Amino acid sequence: MQKKEFLYEGKAKRVYRTDDPACYIVEYKDTTTAFDGLKKEDLVNKGVLNNSIASLFFAMLHNEGIPTHFVKKLSEREMLVRALQIIPIEVIVRNVAAGSLAKRLGLTEGTPLNSTVLELNLKNDALHDPMLNQYHVQTLGLASAQELARMEELSLRTNELLQSYLKKRQIILVDFKLEFGRFKGEILLGDEISPDTCRFWDAGSGEKLDKDRFRRDLGGVTDAYAEVLRRLLEVK
Ligand code: UDP
């Protein structure tokens, strides 16, 4: 697989074409951002950790029947993925109240939710990722009703699979963000699943093992990511 021209740079990743038009190479950067990119820092090795963590999650989900863009891990920082047409909707899945949900609904962070909460956000930093409902999705023409239903179905199933996988590793899956895209008439799970896009709490101590360490200046960001990777590799 030959790496061809640079296509796109996001906040945490770069995307390149390959000699196969149906595949892209994603390169994970050390850059870490929060608050729509206002807070930004390079954290040594973060990209390497996230590429490893996301590759393990995608491989597990693939084995459990979730269609994802992941093809294989190519190197420390690179993964080969299917060339998706990205749908600009972030699907947020929540099991425990935290972050913006805790603020918006006046819930104490850490309160378990009685049922799983799904939220849709428009992927648009300039507008601060506003929340969407199905009517907004329809009027903006972002996805068909059928596509949205499929994205929601895959998100809920992914939540079940990730929750039980992480529970075995003493990690509580508080919430996370997914993105999807179209590929040959199918909806595939795209983007990444990592401590940048999920909230992971240690099941014993409640210690944060995710990007909240960066957002809230708690320190030890990459040590926490490395601990997540260690636990994923430890339990087979
Ligand atoms: N999230 C993300 N990208 C975003 C917004 C949220 O990866 O642009 C993730 C975030 O890491 C958390 C979950 O989605 O795991 C819910 O985030 P929340 O809405 O609470 O927003 P935040 O508190 O991160 O601003």
Residues whose N, C-alpha, C, O or C-beta is under 5 A from the ligand:
A	BS01	UDP	I92 A98 G99 S100 L101 D175 F176 K177 D196 T197 C198 R199
